[in-house]
Each structure stands twice: as C-alpha cells, then as structure tokens.
Amino acid sequence: MTKIHVTTTVNGDPAEFLADPRETLLDALRDQLGLTGTKEGCGTGDCGACSVIVDGVLVCSCLMLAAEAEGKTVETIEGMAGEELHPLQRQFIEHAALQCGFCTPGILVAAKALLERNPDPTDTEIRYWLAGNLCRCTGYDKIIRAVQDAAAEMRGAA
Amino acid sequence: MAKDELKSGYKLIGTRPNRPDGLDKVTGRARYGADFSLPGMLHAAVVRSPHAHARIKNIDVSKALALDGVKAVVTRADLPTGLSGEDLNLQDNTLAGDRVLYDGHAVAAVAATSALLAKDAARLIAVEYEILPHVTDVDAAMAPGAPVIREGVADYSVPEGMHPNVARYMAFGHGDLEAGLAAADIVREHTYKTEATHQGYIEPHACVGQMGEDGRGEMWVCTQGHWYIRRMCAAVLGIEAANLRVTPSEIGGGFGGKTTIFIEPLALALSKKAGGRPVKLVMTRSEVLRATGPTASASMDVKLGMKRDGTITAGQVFFRMQGGAFVGMSPIGEALPCAFACYDIPALKHEAVEVIANRPKAAAYRAPGSPMAAFAVESLVDEMCRELGLDPIEVRLKNGAKNGSRSSYGPDYTVIGLQETLEAAKAHPNYKVPLGPNQGRGVASGFWFNHGGETSVSLAVGEDGTATVSIGTPDIGGSRASIGLMVAEFLGIPYENVRVSVVETGALGVNEPTHGSRATFASGKAAVEAARQAVAEMCRRAAADWGIDPDAVEWKDGAAHPAGPNAGKFPPMSIGEIGAKMGSTGGPISGHHEVTAEGVGASFGTHVVDVEVDPETGRTTVLRYLVVQDAGTAIHPAYVEGQYQGGAVQGIGWALNEEYVYGADGRLQNPVFLDYRVPVASDLPMIDTVIVEVPNPGHPYGVRGVGETGITPPLPAIAAAVAGATGARIRSLPLSPPKVLAAIKAAKG
C-alpha cells in the first residue's frame, strides 16, 4: 500500500514521516517518532490515555489518522515540561495523584487543555472534563485535588 | 516534607515524599510494556475463537504465510506435549488444543514486519470450527442437562450426583449449627449473585520476546511477577527457566490480572520460528476483556441466625463459583475463609463448589473471592439489622473479631484492628449526616489475609554513603517509595539517598509477584534485614579502624558510634566516610536477605457510603464515601490513602456498573470500555479515608499490607445504601439503573 508523506509540527519541532493510510496518529507518534509517552489503553476513544492536543483541540490520537496531521501542530506529554515541570506535572507528583502512572500522560494533557479554557474550574467541571480519561488506580480523588492546586498556582493564588 | 502526626517517633516513616518514579511518569519517559523496542523487531497478532465452545477441525495458515513480510505462525502443534496440571492449563489457555473453550480463546499467532501486516495476516488464517453446545452462567453450568465442557474434571472432593462441570468441593466449619440456629430469634436465608468483572488495568498486556534456536531467550514485559512469567513460559514452551531472562517494565496496573501469562509464550515461540528476531506482542482492549483475567462469577446462599439484641448465633454459606473453562481458577478457597472473617460466631458451616463454564480463565483480582463473599454475608447481616432496627456498626462491634479471637477459618488472630475501624467509622462525621429523600446509607466491613511469600532483596552501600536496593516485586502503586522510606529510616540517612530498583530475574533469587498486598510488607521486611546486615558490616569496618570490638559499636543517625564511654572516644564515622574507603577496608559493603516471609498481619476495613437513587431512572449517585482501614503502619500515607480510594472505587464499579454480559451465543457482548463501564471521574465524590494504625507485630515497622481489603466492603455497603434509599433489597450485582428501577416498582407492589 502506498504510504503518505506527512509533514507536521510536534511539540514545536518539525516532523515528517511516511504513514500507512490506516495508521493512527497514536501509532505514528509512538512508532515513527519515538514519542511513547502517549499511551494506548483501548484504541476506541473510550479511555483517554492517548490524549494529545492538535491545533489547540484535545483529541484521542487513536481516533485520528496519522495522515490527518498534515500541516497541523501536535502537542504531546513530552512537550509539556520546559526546563521546569508544568505546575500540573509537579502537583501530580506532590499529591500522589498517580499510582501506576499509565493514564497520567493523557490526564495531564487533558487537564492542561481544561485549564487553558477555564483557569478556575469547579470540582464538578474538572470531573466532567476528565470523564473521558479513565484511571483505574486512584479513584480520581487525588487527581481532582492536584488539578485544583495546579489551577490555583497558575492563577497566582497559591 | 511534612511529617504526619504520628506517635511513633519515626523520622521518615509516615511522611509523604515524592515517589522516585514520579518524574518519569509525569513526563512520559517511564517505559511500560508496549514502549520497548529492539532492532529488527517483528510485530505479532493473535487469532482468537469467535465461539464459546467448538471443535477445531482445521487451521489453514498457508495464505498468511504467503503474505510478503510474514515471518512465522504458531499453533498448538508448535508447543510441546505431555504437560499436566496447571502447566497444561496454562498451555491450553496460551493456544487452544483440539477445542476452543470460550469466546476469545487463542488459536494461532503470527509475526510480521509491521503490526498492521500482522493483523492482515491473522485475518488470512482460516480456522474451521464445529460448534459445540456451551454454557456461561454458573448456576446453569451445574444444572441437570448442562453441556459437559470437559470430561473428568471433578476431583475426589466432589460429592456423587453433582454435574460433571463441578470440579471441586470444599467444606469446613465449627460449632453446632443447628443449636446455633435454634438459639436465634430470627433466621433468614437468601441467595446472592455477583457477575464477573475485569481488573480493568488501563495498560493492555504487552511484551517483547526473543528466543534463539538454542532455546535461550529474553523477555521484556509488563507483569506483577517476572519470575512467574519465567517459570510459566518455560513450562509451556518446554525450556529451562534459567534460559529465560525476564525484565519487568513499568506496569500500567495489574490488580492481580498480571500475575500469570497470556501472550508471553507466543512472542517467544514466534521469535524462535522467525530465526530469533525479537517479537513484540500487544493486546487490544477487546482481547484484554475477552481473554484475560476476569473474576469468577458467583451464586451464593447465606443463612444467618440472630437474636433481637443483634447477637449472631450461627451462620451458613454455600457458594457456587465459576472461574472459566479451567479447573482451579475460581477463588472458592479464598471466598469461604473470607465469608465470616470479620465475625466471631459460635457455629459456622461453609461449603462451596467450583464449576467450569465457557468463559475465559479467571485470574486473581484484588482480594480474590472476598468481595463476592462480603456481598453475600454483609448484605444479609444488613438486612437483619434493618429488620430488627439495629445499628449496623453496633451489631458488627458486638459480633466482630477481636485480638485473640479464633478466626472463622481456623487460626487465632493475633493483633487485629477491626474494632478500631468500626469505632472510627462510628465517630466519623459522615456517619451523622442527615439523609434526605431517596437517600440511603450503607455500612459494611471487609477482610483480606495479606501475604508474605518468597522474597529476595539486595542492598549495596555506595561510595558516597547512599544505598541502592534491588527488589523483585514490581512497583504498581508506590512501593519503591515506601521501601525507600523504610531503608532510609533504618540506615538513618535521607530518603533521597536511597534508590530502590525493580531488577530482572538474573539479579535476585525467586520472588513471588506483587500480589496479596505483599510488596511493602515482604520486600520491605527483607530490605530492612538486608540493611541490618550492611549496618553490621559498617560497624565492623568502623571497629577495625578504631581498633575496638565490633560489639562496642552502635549505629545511629547514619553513622557508627562507640557504644558507650567504655568503648573509647571516637568521633562518629558516617556511612559516607565508611563507603568512601570501603575499597581499602575489605571491599564492597552490601546486605542480602531472602525468605518466605512470615508474620503477615490480617487487614480489616469498614466503609460507610451514602447514595441517592433517582426514582424515575433507577440511577444511583454516590453522595459521600468513607473508607476506614487498618494499615498496621502507614509508611507513606498518601499511597495508603491511594490504595483505599482506588480499591473502594473498583468496588463501586463492581456494585453499580461493571459486569460481563454474555449473549445467547456465548459471546461477550461488551468487550470495549464504552460498554464495560468502569467508574469515571464524574461518577464519583471525593473518597474520604481514615487510616487506622494497629501495628503488625510481624513486621519491623508494623506494616500489614493495604492493597486489597478496600475492594470488599463497597459491594454490600452500596447495596445496603440503595436498599435504604428505595426500600428495595437487590441481591444481584450490578445495581444497574434498569434493575434498580424494576426493584423499586416491585417493592411498591
């Protein structure tokens, strides 16, 4: 099958690869670009472990074809920290908001997308925004608290 | 680092430092099962049965092998013969023999140069089936006329006259049951059912296997126990364990489901057939749900006698459990001892049968057997409390097991904390919140044995006075942090100066998996013993330098000190000073301890839940939830709370949403997360926790193990709360909205 030449921007860097027409963005990120921080938990858009931001929109990368990333800007967990951790990343560590950590990259990416739209979310708003990100270890309690404290820190209220 | 208010006098134990693997896990750097790759690596896919029960008449692999890029196919014909017992079970589950036994049973596997190509090739493998009658429900499987799934599975224990699908029977008890029931003011008897649920770890099973024609191989795999992977793969493939080196990846959840093999021998067998090229095999979510680790489903009769004052005079259970088409997988051996473990009742009779059915081979799931047993027994206790107008906590305080009680399953308890959890629950503000219309409150207690098990740990002192600890129990929920805290506490050095690593099978003696809530207990205990050895050696080095007797040296605050004024006057020699010159004072300093760990301390918990049920839809909303559990000692309280919260939420899912739904064709109807609905963030409130600490005398720092008990009380507690909210007692899980709505209508007549 003829492959498709895809030119895209990932975490601020130019990236290009040859995609099978059936290949998902998730597989391209992981297998072609070596960005294995984005996880596959279901492959059907139900668990959110593969969450990335494409042109500012939170998407499940398992539901998007790699070829669709042509000309777009993709942000993954690997691009979240600069020299210092993003407040969400640091708060997740300090709150013990992760156990196995497998859902963590997707939840961090999704939470970042939330706080960019709504810097002062209620608990309920956080819970509904993250309802598409499954975590089987924590019961979500410490995740919600970590997002709240990161939001407060980012608002300068901490 | 905030110090919790503990009376212990510990410097580090009870604090909440950052976990050592935290940074890798929030940046995407942590490597899980599917994140590992090797040069020249192939990708594999598995062909699975679409039938619940069928004879395999023919497997044609020619079209798959003809595809460019396909390098190997394996079927059962490629595996050795002559296995027996559990090894044969494992092999039968790895690849079906002449019959497939459940929807999703593996039939063949193929390796190719890409994952997409491997999936294409799998579709080209033509399997001809002769469909056989099937049965998936536990009660139907032992009813007269049910299709016999496998001949000759019954062992000596099965009474005559039972259906051939009954594989095992167990019974034990004590006291005079009839006299106990006669002494009661009321005797009640009901049947309770729980459906199978899945552990639901978000990381699907994944591995990379490599094996040459000499039968030597390597494997990288997400697992709770890499020595188990080694032993089981070796048995299934007919190779020697020492020829397989297994390295665990980070693990994306397990909850018991990753203590056994599913795809791992396939990756190795394919690699060998493909000339030794490494093979990556990753399950899809649908494969995970169809073919790995669900729990048993259960049908349970319970009978209890109670006096008007709440005294329980006698109890009787008969449990029927199916754990799939393989003998030995249903947890009757755990469910029965857990049934009445929270109580001290003068007369008890326990009976259970294991039944096989056309379902996947069950695997352990967090306190295997205990949640089902708790649902049955705690539900009936609650029903009788409501009938007699008694407070459910008072009744449990009155009948609950205490220090020194004889347990319901035989041994005497030593020091346990059930009563303390009940008192703490009673005193908690959640127990006093007034309830509104359509709201109800449920209380239940739960139990897990905890486990010691085979454990091997090494510790080495660094040249700079740090310590590295090598453990063999994969870290699922923060155990590297808790073991690091204990070692740092013992050595008297900063937590940051201890690095704990999970090492591969070549680096230590055999370790059992991280199961039975044992990692922090057993690896922690062995790590402290290893540290004790290193301290003894460091004291010897200091003594030699000072020219005094080693017995005259003591260790405190990270340094050797003269034990008293008679020992001589020397400034303390720190671990850093000793480490810096150890090369010239006798060589490397390390400690090693291996043991089948004993001294396990049982774990009890009590939960209180408030729910509101929508009378229009039957939907249950959890309003507030309280977990009280005895940790023994909470080494890292944040991760103890995390275990309590996570266990409770898995139990909430089991109670309200989760179930395996089989169609009339015997196929699993909901093998995706959209339809197998685990709790999501918007389903839940915060999960309140109280950590009770009744130290376990069998551990140097009092650890019991905290992982499992938390999943047991939610099932009966939520059913009790729903009964309180609606007046309708539902004796089968899950309490899905249609079922609750129907029960509300039925209760109203």
Boltz contact constraints between the chains, C-beta under 6 A:
constraints:
  - contact:
      token1: [A, 20]
      token2: [B, 116]
      max_distance: 6.0
  - contact:
      token1: [A, 36]
      token2: [B, 35]
      max_distance: 6.0
  - contact:
      token1: [A, 37]
      token2: [B, 28]
      max_distance: 6.0
  - contact:
      token1: [A, 41]
      token2: [B, 202]
      max_distance: 6.0
  - contact:
      token1: [A, 42]
      token2: [B, 285]
      max_distance: 6.0
  - contact:
      token1: [A, 42]
      token2: [B, 673]
      max_distance: 6.0
  - contact:
      token1: [A, 43]
      token2: [B, 284]
      max_distance: 6.0
  - contact:
      token1: [A, 44]
      token2: [B, 672]
      max_distance: 6.0
  - contact:
      token1: [A, 46]
      token2: [B, 673]
      max_distance: 6.0
  - contact:
      token1: [A, 46]
      token2: [B, 674]
      max_distance: 6.0
  - contact:
      token1: [A, 47]
      token2: [B, 202]
      max_distance: 6.0
  - contact:
      token1: [A, 47]
      token2: [B, 673]
      max_distance: 6.0
  - contact:
      token1: [A, 49]
      token2: [B, 202]
      max_distance: 6.0
  - contact:
      token1: [A, 77]
      token2: [B, 28]
      max_distance: 6.0
  - contact:
      token1: [A, 78]
      token2: [B, 28]
      max_distance: 6.0
  - contact:
      token1: [A, 81]
      token2: [B, 27]
      max_distance: 6.0
  - contact:
      token1: [A, 89]
      token2: [B, 26]
      max_distance: 6.0
  - contact:
      token1: [A, 92]
      token2: [B, 26]
      max_distance: 6.0
  - contact:
      token1: [A, 93]
      token2: [B, 18]
      max_distance: 6.0
  - contact:
      token1: [A, 93]
      token2: [B, 22]
      max_distance: 6.0
  - contact:
      token1: [A, 93]
      token2: [B, 26]
      max_distance: 6.0
  - contact:
      token1: [A, 96]
      token2: [B, 638]
      max_distance: 6.0
  - contact:
      token1: [A, 96]
      token2: [B, 639]
      max_distance: 6.0
  - contact:
      token1: [A, 96]
      token2: [B, 642]
      max_distance: 6.0
  - contact:
      token1: [A, 98]
      token2: [B, 25]
      max_distance: 6.0
  - contact:
      token1: [A, 99]
      token2: [B, 477]
      max_distance: 6.0
  - contact:
      token1: [A, 99]
      token2: [B, 642]
      max_distance: 6.0
  - contact:
      token1: [A, 100]
      token2: [B, 252]
      max_distance: 6.0
  - contact:
      token1: [A, 100]
      token2: [B, 253]
      max_distance: 6.0
  - contact:
      token1: [A, 100]
      token2: [B, 476]
      max_distance: 6.0
  - contact:
      token1: [A, 101]
      token2: [B, 25]
      max_distance: 6.0
  - contact:
      token1: [A, 101]
      token2: [B, 30]
      max_distance: 6.0
  - contact:
      token1: [A, 102]
      token2: [B, 202]
      max_distance: 6.0
  - contact:
      token1: [A, 102]
      token2: [B, 203]
      max_distance: 6.0
  - contact:
      token1: [A, 102]
      token2: [B, 252]
      max_distance: 6.0
  - contact:
      token1: [A, 103]
      token2: [B, 202]
      max_distance: 6.0
  - contact:
      token1: [A, 104]
      token2: [B, 25]
      max_distance: 6.0
  - contact:
      token1: [A, 105]
      token2: [B, 28]
      max_distance: 6.0
  - contact:
      token1: [A, 127]
      token2: [B, 681]
      max_distance: 6.0
  - contact:
      token1: [A, 127]
      token2: [B, 682]
      max_distance: 6.0
  - contact:
      token1: [A, 128]
      token2: [B, 682]
      max_distance: 6.0
  - contact:
      token1: [A, 130]
      token2: [B, 681]
      max_distance: 6.0
  - contact:
      token1: [A, 131]
      token2: [B, 680]
      max_distance: 6.0
  - contact:
      token1: [A, 131]
      token2: [B, 681]
      max_distance: 6.0
  - contact:
      token1: [A, 131]
      token2: [B, 682]
      max_distance: 6.0
  - contact:
      token1: [A, 134]
      token2: [B, 202]
      max_distance: 6.0
  - contact:
      token1: [A, 134]
      token2: [B, 678]
      max_distance: 6.0
  - contact:
      token1: [A, 136]
      token2: [B, 200]
      max_distance: 6.0
  - contact:
      token1: [A, 136]
      token2: [B, 201]
      max_distance: 6.0
  - contact:
      token1: [A, 136]
      token2: [B, 202]
      max_distance: 6.0
  - contact:
      token1: [A, 136]
      token2: [B, 253]
      max_distance: 6.0
  - contact:
      token1: [A, 137]
      token2: [B, 253]
      max_distance: 6.0
  - contact:
      token1: [A, 137]
      token2: [B, 646]
      max_distance: 6.0
  - contact:
      token1: [A, 138]
      token2: [B, 642]
      max_distance: 6.0
  - contact:
      token1: [A, 138]
      token2: [B, 646]
      max_distance: 6.0
  - contact:
      token1: [A, 139]
      token2: [B, 645]
      max_distance: 6.0
  - contact:
      token1: [A, 139]
      token2: [B, 646]
      max_distance: 6.0
  - contact:
      token1: [A, 139]
      token2: [B, 649]
      max_distance: 6.0
  - contact:
      token1: [A, 139]
      token2: [B, 687]
      max_distance: 6.0
  - contact:
      token1: [A, 140]
      token2: [B, 681]
      max_distance: 6.0
  - contact:
      token1: [A, 140]
      token2: [B, 684]
      max_distance: 6.0
  - contact:
      token1: [A, 141]
      token2: [B, 645]
      max_distance: 6.0
  - contact:
      token1: [A, 141]
      token2: [B, 686]
      max_distance: 6.0
  - contact:
      token1: [A, 141]
      token2: [B, 687]
      max_distance: 6.0
